[in-house]
Each structure stands twice: as C-alpha cells, then as structure tokens.
Amino acid sequence: NRLCALPLDHLLETMRILPAEPVADAPSFVTGLSIIRGAPVPVIDLAALLGDSGEATRLILVAVGERRVAVAVAAVIGVQRLDPETFAATPPLLQLARAELIDSIGVRDAQLLLVLRASRLLPEDLWDKLELARA
C-alpha cells in the first residue's frame, strides 16, 4: 500500500517469488532464505517491514556490499530518475519510528514516496543470525 524506492546502484534484478525456508526466531518481516543463483539469500517482506500488509508478487534482489537480500514486494513499477529536489529529509516524527530504514520522503504522481536505505533493510545482528542459519 506504500510506494517505495531504492537507489538503483543497489539493485541487481527483479524476479518472480521463490520458495523460502523459514529461519527460527527471525522477525515476522523475514520470510526465510531462498536459493537465488545457487546461494541462500534472506527474503524480507517489505510490507511487513513497514508495518503494512499485502501479497508479494515479485522479488527485488538487492546488493548490500558483498551481501544480498531479496525484498518481496507487491509490484515493481519500473526504473526512473527522480528529481532530488522533490525529496525532503525524514520529518522528525517519522525519525522516531524507522529512521534507520527511510532515507528521504518525496511525492510521485501525487502519492507519497519513501526512499529506503538498502544498507538498513536488515539490522546487523540479524545479518549475523542469518549467516549462521546458512552454515
């Protein structure tokens, strides 16, 4: 139900939804690990991460340094250049909620657009836990 964007330099590809094996004690927004290009990759449900609900139909494979994470989304609208002047810093009230996840807020076609920080989609301690689950 929310329009989100990620910087293009972090995106590797989009694909259909793949099966995911659950990971014990993972947060509710982590659907599990999927095998993508022969390697286990954590899958997160973006709607659940943002406190929303919805059915995911696509995965976006995101690179965070050497790490990879698949983001399950309802739809992929496409790739486009967005004017940086249409974005503002995260408002103070929102900073209290998910400051680590949201980089800036803008408007696209009269709809609120959240620009996400790819490096913050998964907290560091969760990366460590998922690394252990893959071993």
C-alpha positions as CSV (number, residue, x, y, z in Angstrom):
1,N,0.0,0.0,0.0
2,R,3.0,2.3,0.0
3,L,5.2,3.5,-2.8
4,C,8.9,2.9,-2.1
5,A,12.1,3.4,-4.0
6,L,15.7,2.1,-3.6
7,P,18.8,3.6,-5.2
8,L,19.5,1.9,-8.5
9,D,23.1,1.2,-7.7
10,H,21.9,-1.4,-5.1
11,L,19.5,-3.3,-7.3
12,L,20.7,-6.4,-9.1
13,E,17.5,-7.8,-10.6
14,T,13.8,-8.5,-10.2
15,M,12.2,-11.9,-10.4
16,R,9.2,-14.0,-9.5
17,I,8.5,-15.0,-6.0
18,L,10.6,-18.1,-4.9
19,P,10.0,-20.6,-2.1
20,A,11.7,-19.5,1.2
21,E,12.7,-21.8,4.0
22,P,11.8,-20.2,7.4
23,V,14.5,-19.3,9.8
24,A,13.9,-19.9,13.5
25,D,13.3,-16.9,15.7
26,A,13.5,-14.5,12.8
27,P,11.4,-11.3,12.9
28,S,8.0,-11.5,11.3
29,F,9.2,-9.5,8.2
30,V,11.8,-12.1,7.4
31,T,10.1,-14.8,5.3
32,G,13.2,-17.0,5.3
33,L,16.0,-18.0,3.0
34,S,15.6,-18.6,-0.8
35,I,18.1,-20.1,-3.2
36,I,18.9,-17.4,-5.7
37,R,21.6,-18.1,-8.3
38,G,22.8,-21.0,-6.3
39,A,23.2,-19.2,-3.0
40,P,21.0,-18.8,0.1
41,V,19.6,-15.3,0.3
42,P,17.5,-13.8,3.1
43,V,14.0,-12.7,1.9
44,I,12.2,-9.9,3.6
45,D,8.6,-8.8,3.1
46,L,8.7,-5.1,2.6
47,A,5.0,-4.6,3.5
48,A,5.6,-6.4,6.9
49,L,8.8,-4.4,7.5
50,L,6.9,-1.2,7.1
51,G,4.0,-2.3,9.3
52,D,1.6,-2.9,6.4
53,S,0.1,-6.0,4.8
54,G,-0.2,-7.2,1.3
55,E,0.6,-10.0,-1.1
56,A,4.0,-10.0,-2.6
57,T,4.3,-11.0,-6.3
58,R,7.9,-10.0,-7.1
59,L,11.3,-10.2,-5.5
60,I,13.9,-7.5,-5.9
61,L,17.5,-8.7,-5.4
62,V,19.4,-6.0,-3.6
63,A,23.2,-5.8,-3.0
64,V,24.4,-4.5,0.3
65,G,28.2,-4.6,-0.1
66,E,29.0,-8.3,-0.6
67,R,25.7,-9.3,1.0
68,R,22.5,-10.0,-0.9
69,V,18.9,-9.6,0.3
70,A,15.7,-10.3,-1.6
71,V,12.9,-7.9,-1.0
72,A,9.4,-9.2,-1.6
73,V,7.0,-6.5,-3.0
74,A,3.5,-6.3,-4.4
75,A,4.7,-4.8,-7.7
76,V,7.7,-3.3,-9.4
77,I,6.7,-0.1,-11.2
78,G,10.0,0.3,-13.1
79,V,13.2,2.3,-13.2
80,Q,13.1,6.1,-13.4
81,R,15.2,9.0,-12.5
82,L,13.7,11.0,-9.7
83,D,14.3,14.7,-9.2
84,P,16.3,15.1,-5.9
85,E,14.6,18.4,-5.3
86,T,11.2,16.7,-4.8
87,F,12.6,14.9,-1.7
88,A,12.9,16.1,1.8
89,A,14.7,14.8,4.8
90,T,12.7,12.5,7.0
91,P,10.4,14.5,9.2
92,P,11.2,14.4,13.0
93,L,8.1,12.4,13.9
94,L,8.9,9.7,11.4
95,Q,12.6,9.6,12.6
96,L,11.4,8.2,15.8
97,A,9.7,5.2,14.1
98,R,12.0,4.0,11.3
99,A,14.8,6.5,10.9
100,E,17.3,3.8,10.1
101,L,15.2,2.5,7.2
102,I,14.0,5.6,5.4
103,D,16.4,8.0,3.7
104,S,14.0,10.6,2.5
105,I,10.4,11.2,1.6
106,G,9.0,12.6,-1.7
107,V,6.0,12.7,-3.9
108,R,5.5,10.9,-7.2
109,D,2.3,11.4,-9.1
110,A,0.6,12.8,-6.0
111,Q,1.5,9.7,-4.0
112,L,3.8,9.6,-1.0
113,L,7.2,8.0,-1.9
114,L,9.6,6.6,0.7
115,V,13.2,6.3,-0.4
116,L,14.7,3.4,1.5
117,R,18.3,2.8,2.7
118,A,19.3,-0.5,1.2
119,S,22.0,-0.9,3.8
120,R,19.4,-0.8,6.6
121,L,16.9,-3.3,5.3
122,L,18.3,-5.8,7.8
123,P,19.9,-4.9,11.1
124,E,23.5,-6.1,11.6
125,D,22.6,-8.6,14.3
126,L,20.0,-10.2,12.0
127,W,22.6,-10.5,9.2
128,D,24.8,-12.4,11.7
129,K,22.0,-14.7,12.7
130,L,21.1,-15.4,9.0
131,E,24.8,-16.1,8.3
132,L,24.7,-18.8,11.0
133,A,21.5,-20.3,9.6
134,R,23.1,-20.6,6.1
135,A,26.1,-22.5,7.5
